């Protein structure tokens, strides 16, 4: 594991998490909980896919485990997906 894979890196690329949430109201609760984490700038919900996903953007390094634990307090899971490419050639 590296710093890049274990954390959400600050900037506009963010990190995608998948979740086992089924309803839009639950997704809003996930968004609310994650936005309370220090360093999280915003959370973008992706309800059009299954399983549902959300993107977390930060202003400082935030450990994936911190986000996973916050979401698990709601009784659901959040699993980080692969990282976004930071640039294209």
PyMOL commands that place a pseudoatom at each C-alpha (Angstrom):
pseudoatom trace, name=CA, resn=UNK, resi=1, chain=A, elem=C, hetatm=0, pos=[0.000, 0.000, 0.000]
pseudoatom trace, name=CA, resn=UNK, resi=2, chain=A, elem=C, hetatm=0, pos=[1.118, 3.527, -0.696]
pseudoatom trace, name=CA, resn=UNK, resi=3, chain=A, elem=C, hetatm=0, pos=[0.111, 7.016, 0.348]
pseudoatom trace, name=CA, resn=UNK, resi=4, chain=A, elem=C, hetatm=0, pos=[-1.855, 7.351, -2.887]
pseudoatom trace, name=CA, resn=UNK, resi=5, chain=A, elem=C, hetatm=0, pos=[-3.837, 4.126, -2.464]
pseudoatom trace, name=CA, resn=UNK, resi=6, chain=A, elem=C, hetatm=0, pos=[-4.528, 4.526, 1.284]
pseudoatom trace, name=CA, resn=UNK, resi=7, chain=A, elem=C, hetatm=0, pos=[-5.694, 8.156, 1.183]
pseudoatom trace, name=CA, resn=UNK, resi=8, chain=A, elem=C, hetatm=0, pos=[-7.860, 10.594, -0.710]
pseudoatom trace, name=CA, resn=UNK, resi=9, chain=A, elem=C, hetatm=0, pos=[-5.402, 13.021, -2.277]
pseudoatom trace, name=CA, resn=UNK, resi=10, chain=A, elem=C, hetatm=0, pos=[-6.318, 16.746, -2.207]
pseudoatom trace, name=CA, resn=UNK, resi=11, chain=A, elem=C, hetatm=0, pos=[-7.411, 18.269, -5.486]
pseudoatom trace, name=CA, resn=UNK, resi=12, chain=A, elem=C, hetatm=0, pos=[-10.077, 17.916, -8.121]
pseudoatom trace, name=CA, resn=UNK, resi=13, chain=A, elem=C, hetatm=0, pos=[-9.553, 14.209, -8.863]
pseudoatom trace, name=CA, resn=UNK, resi=14, chain=A, elem=C, hetatm=0, pos=[-10.957, 12.807, -5.585]
pseudoatom trace, name=CA, resn=UNK, resi=15, chain=A, elem=C, hetatm=0, pos=[-11.644, 9.146, -4.841]
pseudoatom trace, name=CA, resn=UNK, resi=16, chain=A, elem=C, hetatm=0, pos=[-14.641, 6.997, -5.788]
pseudoatom trace, name=CA, resn=UNK, resi=17, chain=A, elem=C, hetatm=0, pos=[-16.208, 4.782, -3.134]
pseudoatom trace, name=CA, resn=UNK, resi=18, chain=A, elem=C, hetatm=0, pos=[-18.840, 2.114, -3.758]
pseudoatom trace, name=CA, resn=UNK, resi=19, chain=A, elem=C, hetatm=0, pos=[-21.516, 1.443, -1.171]
pseudoatom trace, name=CA, resn=UNK, resi=20, chain=A, elem=C, hetatm=0, pos=[-24.235, -1.081, -0.445]
pseudoatom trace, name=CA, resn=UNK, resi=21, chain=A, elem=C, hetatm=0, pos=[-26.844, 1.653, 0.038]
pseudoatom trace, name=CA, resn=UNK, resi=22, chain=A, elem=C, hetatm=0, pos=[-30.147, 1.020, -1.763]
pseudoatom trace, name=CA, resn=UNK, resi=23, chain=A, elem=C, hetatm=0, pos=[-32.141, 4.240, -1.331]
pseudoatom trace, name=CA, resn=UNK, resi=24, chain=A, elem=C, hetatm=0, pos=[-31.457, 7.861, -2.256]
pseudoatom trace, name=CA, resn=UNK, resi=25, chain=A, elem=C, hetatm=0, pos=[-32.279, 8.992, 1.296]
pseudoatom trace, name=CA, resn=UNK, resi=26, chain=A, elem=C, hetatm=0, pos=[-29.550, 6.702, 2.615]
pseudoatom trace, name=CA, resn=UNK, resi=27, chain=A, elem=C, hetatm=0, pos=[-27.106, 8.190, 0.100]
pseudoatom trace, name=CA, resn=UNK, resi=28, chain=A, elem=C, hetatm=0, pos=[-27.897, 11.663, 1.420]
pseudoatom trace, name=CA, resn=UNK, resi=29, chain=A, elem=C, hetatm=0, pos=[-27.128, 10.387, 4.935]
pseudoatom trace, name=CA, resn=UNK, resi=30, chain=A, elem=C, hetatm=0, pos=[-23.794, 9.004, 3.687]
pseudoatom trace, name=CA, resn=UNK, resi=31, chain=A, elem=C, hetatm=0, pos=[-23.013, 12.366, 2.075]
pseudoatom trace, name=CA, resn=UNK, resi=32, chain=A, elem=C, hetatm=0, pos=[-23.853, 14.213, 5.288]
pseudoatom trace, name=CA, resn=UNK, resi=33, chain=A, elem=C, hetatm=0, pos=[-21.633, 11.979, 7.434]
pseudoatom trace, name=CA, resn=UNK, resi=34, chain=A, elem=C, hetatm=0, pos=[-18.658, 12.126, 5.060]
pseudoatom trace, name=CA, resn=UNK, resi=35, chain=A, elem=C, hetatm=0, pos=[-18.879, 15.925, 4.678]
pseudoatom trace, name=CA, resn=UNK, resi=36, chain=A, elem=C, hetatm=0, pos=[-18.382, 16.255, 8.463]
pseudoatom trace, name=CA, resn=UNK, resi=37, chain=A, elem=C, hetatm=0, pos=[-14.890, 14.717, 8.234]
pseudoatom trace, name=CA, resn=UNK, resi=38, chain=A, elem=C, hetatm=0, pos=[-12.138, 17.310, 8.639]
pseudoatom trace, name=CA, resn=UNK, resi=39, chain=A, elem=C, hetatm=0, pos=[-10.472, 17.911, 5.276]
pseudoatom trace, name=CA, resn=UNK, resi=40, chain=A, elem=C, hetatm=0, pos=[-13.396, 16.827, 3.087]
pseudoatom trace, name=CA, resn=UNK, resi=41, chain=A, elem=C, hetatm=0, pos=[-14.326, 19.563, 0.601]
pseudoatom trace, name=CA, resn=UNK, resi=42, chain=A, elem=C, hetatm=0, pos=[-17.363, 17.955, -1.020]
pseudoatom trace, name=CA, resn=UNK, resi=43, chain=A, elem=C, hetatm=0, pos=[-19.086, 14.677, -1.800]
pseudoatom trace, name=CA, resn=UNK, resi=44, chain=A, elem=C, hetatm=0, pos=[-20.652, 13.943, -5.193]
pseudoatom trace, name=CA, resn=UNK, resi=45, chain=A, elem=C, hetatm=0, pos=[-23.325, 11.232, -5.237]
pseudoatom trace, name=CA, resn=UNK, resi=46, chain=A, elem=C, hetatm=0, pos=[-23.597, 8.860, -8.205]
pseudoatom trace, name=CA, resn=UNK, resi=47, chain=A, elem=C, hetatm=0, pos=[-27.049, 7.266, -7.969]
pseudoatom trace, name=CA, resn=UNK, resi=48, chain=A, elem=C, hetatm=0, pos=[-27.311, 6.166, -11.616]
pseudoatom trace, name=CA, resn=UNK, resi=49, chain=A, elem=C, hetatm=0, pos=[-25.096, 3.081, -11.206]
pseudoatom trace, name=CA, resn=UNK, resi=50, chain=A, elem=C, hetatm=0, pos=[-25.389, -0.091, -9.180]
pseudoatom trace, name=CA, resn=UNK, resi=51, chain=A, elem=C, hetatm=0, pos=[-23.879, -0.462, -6.705]
pseudoatom trace, name=CA, resn=UNK, resi=52, chain=A, elem=C, hetatm=0, pos=[-24.246, 3.208, -5.849]
pseudoatom trace, name=CA, resn=UNK, resi=53, chain=A, elem=C, hetatm=0, pos=[-21.077, 5.284, -5.676]
pseudoatom trace, name=CA, resn=UNK, resi=54, chain=A, elem=C, hetatm=0, pos=[-19.864, 8.605, -4.350]
pseudoatom trace, name=CA, resn=UNK, resi=55, chain=A, elem=C, hetatm=0, pos=[-16.793, 10.734, -5.040]
pseudoatom trace, name=CA, resn=UNK, resi=56, chain=A, elem=C, hetatm=0, pos=[-14.956, 12.427, -2.179]
pseudoatom trace, name=CA, resn=UNK, resi=57, chain=A, elem=C, hetatm=0, pos=[-12.874, 15.563, -2.842]
pseudoatom trace, name=CA, resn=UNK, resi=58, chain=A, elem=C, hetatm=0, pos=[-10.552, 16.830, -0.112]
pseudoatom trace, name=CA, resn=UNK, resi=59, chain=A, elem=C, hetatm=0, pos=[-8.396, 19.818, 0.779]
pseudoatom trace, name=CA, resn=UNK, resi=60, chain=A, elem=C, hetatm=0, pos=[-5.864, 17.664, 2.673]
pseudoatom trace, name=CA, resn=UNK, resi=61, chain=A, elem=C, hetatm=0, pos=[-4.932, 13.982, 2.904]
pseudoatom trace, name=CA, resn=UNK, resi=62, chain=A, elem=C, hetatm=0, pos=[-7.820, 11.994, 4.350]
pseudoatom trace, name=CA, resn=UNK, resi=63, chain=A, elem=C, hetatm=0, pos=[-7.304, 8.309, 5.087]
pseudoatom trace, name=CA, resn=UNK, resi=64, chain=A, elem=C, hetatm=0, pos=[-9.709, 5.905, 3.375]
pseudoatom trace, name=CA, resn=UNK, resi=65, chain=A, elem=C, hetatm=0, pos=[-10.275, 4.163, 6.726]
pseudoatom trace, name=CA, resn=UNK, resi=66, chain=A, elem=C, hetatm=0, pos=[-11.627, 7.403, 8.205]
pseudoatom trace, name=CA, resn=UNK, resi=67, chain=A, elem=C, hetatm=0, pos=[-14.279, 7.574, 5.486]
pseudoatom trace, name=CA, resn=UNK, resi=68, chain=A, elem=C, hetatm=0, pos=[-15.072, 3.863, 5.751]
pseudoatom trace, name=CA, resn=UNK, resi=69, chain=A, elem=C, hetatm=0, pos=[-15.562, 4.122, 9.540]
pseudoatom trace, name=CA, resn=UNK, resi=70, chain=A, elem=C, hetatm=0, pos=[-17.781, 7.201, 9.227]
pseudoatom trace, name=CA, resn=UNK, resi=71, chain=A, elem=C, hetatm=0, pos=[-20.022, 5.451, 6.704]
pseudoatom trace, name=CA, resn=UNK, resi=72, chain=A, elem=C, hetatm=0, pos=[-20.101, 2.223, 8.726]
pseudoatom trace, name=CA, resn=UNK, resi=73, chain=A, elem=C, hetatm=0, pos=[-21.597, 4.213, 11.625]
pseudoatom trace, name=CA, resn=UNK, resi=74, chain=A, elem=C, hetatm=0, pos=[-24.763, 4.288, 9.470]
pseudoatom trace, name=CA, resn=UNK, resi=75, chain=A, elem=C, hetatm=0, pos=[-24.767, 0.497, 9.174]
pseudoatom trace, name=CA, resn=UNK, resi=76, chain=A, elem=C, hetatm=0, pos=[-23.596, 0.411, 5.548]
pseudoatom trace, name=CA, resn=UNK, resi=77, chain=A, elem=C, hetatm=0, pos=[-20.245, -0.134, 3.853]
pseudoatom trace, name=CA, resn=UNK, resi=78, chain=A, elem=C, hetatm=0, pos=[-17.997, 2.092, 1.740]
pseudoatom trace, name=CA, resn=UNK, resi=79, chain=A, elem=C, hetatm=0, pos=[-15.199, 0.552, -0.309]
pseudoatom trace, name=CA, resn=UNK, resi=80, chain=A, elem=C, hetatm=0, pos=[-12.640, 2.688, -2.177]
pseudoatom trace, name=CA, resn=UNK, resi=81, chain=A, elem=C, hetatm=0, pos=[-12.259, 1.982, -5.879]
pseudoatom trace, name=CA, resn=UNK, resi=82, chain=A, elem=C, hetatm=0, pos=[-9.090, 2.490, -7.891]
pseudoatom trace, name=CA, resn=UNK, resi=83, chain=A, elem=C, hetatm=0, pos=[-7.571, 5.927, -8.149]
pseudoatom trace, name=CA, resn=UNK, resi=84, chain=A, elem=C, hetatm=0, pos=[-8.304, 8.409, -10.917]
pseudoatom trace, name=CA, resn=UNK, resi=85, chain=A, elem=C, hetatm=0, pos=[-5.451, 9.005, -13.341]
pseudoatom trace, name=CA, resn=UNK, resi=86, chain=A, elem=C, hetatm=0, pos=[-3.842, 12.304, -12.367]
pseudoatom trace, name=CA, resn=UNK, resi=87, chain=A, elem=C, hetatm=0, pos=[-2.968, 13.125, -15.970]
pseudoatom trace, name=CA, resn=UNK, resi=88, chain=A, elem=C, hetatm=0, pos=[-3.192, 11.632, -19.431]
pseudoatom trace, name=CA, resn=UNK, resi=89, chain=A, elem=C, hetatm=0, pos=[-0.456, 11.353, -22.001]
for i in range(1, 89): cmd.bond("trace and resi %d" % i, "trace and resi %d" % (i + 1))
show_as sticks, trace
zoom trace
